[in-house]
Amino acid sequence: MPVESIHRGSDSRYVARVWRGRTSGAGTMTSVATSHWELVFWRDGATTHAAVRGPETVATAARIAGESDSFGITFAHGVTMPHLPVSALVDGELESPHVAGGRFVLRGEEWPIPRADDAEAFVDRLVRAGVLVRDPLVEDVVWGGVARVGTRSVQRRVAASTGLTQGTIRQIDRARTAAVLLREGAVPLDVVHALGYFDQPHLARSLRRFIGRTATQLRAPREAAPSGHGGPGGTTHEMSLLYKPVEPSAS
């Protein structure tokens, strides 16, 4: 089951990443954990779908059959839709009730389905219409900044805008960074020291929970999936979009 994906960063303070993907054939895909929510569009046969997908706190497996093209806008920490709390979307998604004629429904209004190359312009429209708002404090503290408000206020604002605690966000992002380093050939013990894991078993538990892979599998991504993960006939077990979280540039 080939999985092709490309992604890029963004200079928008509202957007963390923009990505496109394509699958073909049949197999099983692991959706790795992510601390961000996103707006996703995909075509399955002749049908186009649109959905708001929440943060994922564990790696999950899904069967894929046939061909599918997808495109997504991953939003920065601190960006929310006031009409749809992120906390209601954690480990889930909400599909648009109507998608047709190159348009979809969001907040009860019709919007044109954007393309990857005009994602930021589309997001700007959502901001001007009040569909999206941003709390800059949240992005700052998630990346280690010092807040000028009390700890409890920070915790409430982070939870309200991300659906997650600061601790969970950091655990997910650390695991994603570890996975990228291992896929690049890093030695597990070096990853332990570089990212502040207690020891290799601690790293292993984090990878199993958030990435759905062991360090050995990540260092040899072309190897077949282990028994029980690939499905009948030794079907390949691919991963969803994986990238190292990168701190946004200053405003």
C-alpha positions as CSV (number, residue, x, y, z in Angstrom):
1,M,0.0,0.0,0.0
2,P,2.0,3.0,-1.2
3,V,1.5,6.2,0.9
4,E,2.8,9.4,-0.6
5,S,2.8,12.6,1.3
6,I,4.4,16.1,1.0
7,H,4.2,18.8,3.6
8,R,5.5,22.3,4.3
9,G,5.6,24.8,7.0
10,S,3.8,28.1,6.9
11,D,4.5,31.8,7.7
12,S,1.0,32.2,9.0
13,R,0.7,32.4,12.8
14,Y,-2.5,30.4,12.5
15,V,-1.0,27.5,10.5
16,A,1.5,24.9,11.7
17,R,1.7,22.9,8.5
18,V,0.0,22.2,5.2
19,W,0.1,18.7,3.7
20,R,-1.1,16.6,0.8
21,G,-1.3,12.8,0.7
22,R,-2.2,9.9,-1.6
23,T,-2.8,6.2,-0.9
24,S,-3.3,3.4,-3.3
25,G,-3.9,-0.4,-2.9
26,A,-4.9,-2.0,0.3
27,G,-3.3,-2.3,3.7
28,T,-3.1,-0.9,7.2
29,M,-2.0,2.5,8.2
30,T,-0.9,3.8,11.6
31,S,-2.2,7.3,12.4
32,V,0.5,8.6,14.8
33,A,-0.4,10.9,17.7
34,T,-0.5,14.6,17.2
35,S,-1.1,17.6,19.5
36,H,-2.7,19.7,16.8
37,W,-6.2,19.8,15.3
38,E,-6.6,20.2,11.5
39,L,-9.0,20.8,8.7
40,V,-8.9,17.9,6.3
41,F,-10.3,17.3,2.8
42,W,-10.2,14.0,0.9
43,R,-11.5,12.4,-2.2
44,D,-12.6,8.7,-2.0
45,G,-13.6,7.6,-5.4
46,A,-16.0,10.2,-6.8
47,T,-16.9,11.5,-3.3
48,T,-15.3,14.5,-1.7
49,H,-15.3,14.8,2.1
50,A,-14.3,17.6,4.6
51,A,-13.8,17.3,8.3
52,V,-12.4,18.9,11.4
53,R,-10.0,16.4,13.0
54,G,-9.0,16.8,16.6
55,P,-5.7,16.0,18.3
56,E,-4.8,12.3,18.6
57,T,-3.4,11.2,22.0
58,V,-2.5,7.6,20.9
59,A,-1.4,5.9,17.8
60,T,-4.2,4.0,16.0
61,A,-4.5,1.6,13.1
62,A,-6.9,1.8,10.2
63,R,-7.6,-0.3,7.2
64,I,-7.1,1.5,3.8
65,A,-8.5,0.2,0.6
66,G,-8.4,1.7,-2.9
67,E,-7.1,5.1,-3.9
68,S,-7.6,8.3,-1.9
69,D,-6.3,11.8,-2.2
70,S,-6.2,14.1,0.8
71,F,-5.2,17.6,1.8
72,G,-5.0,19.2,5.2
73,I,-4.3,22.4,7.1
74,T,-2.8,21.7,10.5
75,F,-3.4,24.6,12.9
76,A,-1.0,26.1,15.4
77,H,-1.4,25.7,19.1
78,G,-3.7,28.4,20.4
79,V,-5.9,28.6,17.3
80,T,-9.5,27.6,17.9
81,M,-13.0,27.9,16.4
82,P,-15.2,29.5,19.1
83,H,-18.2,27.6,17.8
84,L,-16.6,24.2,18.1
85,P,-14.5,23.5,21.2
86,V,-11.3,21.5,20.5
87,S,-11.9,19.4,23.6
88,A,-15.0,17.9,21.9
89,L,-12.7,16.6,19.1
90,V,-9.9,15.0,20.9
91,D,-9.3,11.5,19.4
92,G,-12.2,12.1,17.0
93,E,-13.4,14.2,14.1
94,L,-16.5,16.0,12.9
95,E,-17.4,15.7,9.2
96,S,-19.0,18.5,7.2
97,P,-22.7,17.9,6.8
98,H,-22.6,18.9,3.1
99,V,-19.8,18.9,0.5
100,A,-20.7,19.5,-3.1
101,G,-19.7,21.6,-6.1
102,G,-16.3,22.4,-4.7
103,R,-17.8,23.8,-1.5
104,F,-18.3,22.6,2.1
105,V,-20.2,23.7,5.2
106,L,-18.4,25.1,8.3
107,R,-20.2,26.9,11.1
108,G,-23.4,26.7,9.1
109,E,-21.9,28.6,6.1
110,E,-20.7,27.4,2.7
111,W,-17.0,27.9,1.9
112,P,-14.9,27.0,-1.2
113,I,-12.6,24.0,-0.7
114,P,-9.1,25.5,-0.7
115,R,-6.0,24.1,-2.4
116,A,-2.6,23.5,-0.8
117,D,-1.1,26.5,-2.5
118,D,-3.8,28.9,-1.2
119,A,-4.3,27.5,2.3
120,E,-3.1,30.6,4.0
121,A,-5.4,32.9,2.0
122,F,-8.3,30.6,3.0
123,V,-7.3,30.7,6.6
124,D,-7.1,34.5,6.4
125,R,-10.7,34.5,5.2
126,L,-11.8,32.4,8.2
127,V,-10.0,34.7,10.6
128,R,-11.7,37.8,9.1
129,A,-15.0,36.1,9.4
130,G,-14.4,35.2,13.1
131,V,-14.4,31.4,12.4
132,L,-10.8,31.2,13.8
133,V,-9.3,33.0,16.7
134,R,-5.8,32.8,18.2
135,D,-4.5,33.0,21.8
136,P,-0.8,33.8,21.4
137,L,0.0,32.9,25.0
138,V,-0.8,29.3,24.4
139,E,1.7,28.8,21.6
140,D,4.3,30.7,23.6
141,V,4.0,28.5,26.8
142,V,3.8,25.3,24.8
143,W,7.2,26.1,23.4
144,G,8.6,26.9,26.9
145,G,7.9,30.6,27.2
146,V,7.2,32.2,30.5
147,A,3.6,33.4,30.9
148,R,2.7,36.7,32.6
149,V,-0.4,35.2,34.2
150,G,-0.9,32.6,36.9
151,T,-0.3,28.9,36.4
152,R,-3.9,27.9,36.7
153,S,-4.9,30.5,34.1
154,V,-2.3,29.1,31.7
155,Q,-3.5,25.6,32.2
156,R,-7.1,26.6,31.5
157,R,-6.2,28.5,28.4
158,V,-4.0,25.7,27.0
159,A,-6.7,23.1,27.7
160,A,-9.4,25.3,26.2
161,S,-7.5,25.9,22.9
162,T,-5.9,22.5,22.4
163,G,-8.1,20.1,24.3
164,L,-4.9,18.8,25.9
165,T,-2.6,19.5,28.9
166,Q,0.8,21.0,28.4
167,G,2.3,17.7,29.6
168,T,0.4,15.7,27.0
169,I,1.4,18.1,24.2
170,R,5.1,17.9,25.2
171,Q,5.0,14.1,25.5
172,I,3.4,13.7,22.0
173,D,5.8,16.2,20.4
174,R,8.8,14.6,22.0
175,A,7.8,11.2,20.8
176,R,7.3,12.5,17.2
177,T,10.8,14.1,17.4
178,A,12.2,10.9,18.7
179,A,10.6,8.9,15.8
180,V,12.0,11.3,13.2
181,L,15.5,11.1,14.7
182,L,15.4,7.3,14.8
183,R,14.2,7.1,11.2
184,E,17.2,9.3,10.3
185,G,19.4,6.6,11.8
186,A,20.0,8.0,15.4
187,V,21.0,5.5,18.1
188,P,18.2,5.0,20.7
189,L,20.5,5.7,23.6
190,D,21.5,9.0,21.9
191,V,17.8,9.9,21.5
192,V,17.2,9.1,25.2
193,H,19.9,11.6,26.2
194,A,19.0,14.2,23.6
195,L,15.3,14.4,24.5
196,G,15.4,13.8,28.2
197,Y,13.9,10.3,28.5
198,F,14.7,8.5,31.7
199,D,16.1,5.4,29.9
200,Q,15.5,3.3,26.9
201,P,12.4,1.5,28.3
202,H,10.8,5.0,28.9
203,L,11.5,5.8,25.2
204,A,10.1,2.5,24.1
205,R,6.8,3.0,26.0
206,S,6.5,6.5,24.5
207,L,7.0,5.2,21.0
208,R,4.5,2.4,21.4
209,R,1.8,4.8,22.8
210,F,2.2,7.8,20.5
211,I,3.9,6.4,17.3
212,G,2.8,2.7,17.2
213,R,6.3,1.6,16.4
214,T,9.4,0.3,18.2
215,A,12.8,2.0,17.8
216,T,14.0,-1.0,15.7
217,Q,11.0,-0.7,13.3
218,L,11.6,3.1,13.0
219,R,15.3,2.6,12.1
220,A,14.3,0.0,9.5
221,P,11.0,1.5,8.0
222,R,11.1,-0.7,4.9
223,E,10.9,-3.9,6.8
224,A,7.5,-5.7,6.8
225,A,5.2,-5.1,9.7
226,P,5.2,-7.6,12.5
227,S,2.6,-10.3,12.8
228,G,-0.8,-9.0,13.8
229,H,-0.2,-5.5,12.4
230,G,0.0,-6.1,8.6
231,G,-3.2,-8.0,8.0
232,P,-3.6,-11.1,5.8
233,G,-0.9,-11.9,3.3
234,G,1.7,-9.7,5.0
235,T,0.2,-6.4,3.9
236,T,2.4,-3.4,4.6
237,H,1.7,-1.2,7.6
238,E,2.4,2.4,6.7
239,M,2.5,5.5,8.9
240,S,0.6,8.7,8.6
241,L,2.4,12.0,8.1
242,L,5.4,12.2,10.5
243,Y,7.5,15.3,10.9
244,K,9.6,16.8,13.7
245,P,7.7,19.6,15.5
246,V,9.4,22.9,14.9
247,E,9.1,26.0,17.0
248,P,7.4,28.8,15.1
249,S,9.4,32.0,14.3
250,A,8.7,35.0,16.4
251,S,5.9,37.4,15.3
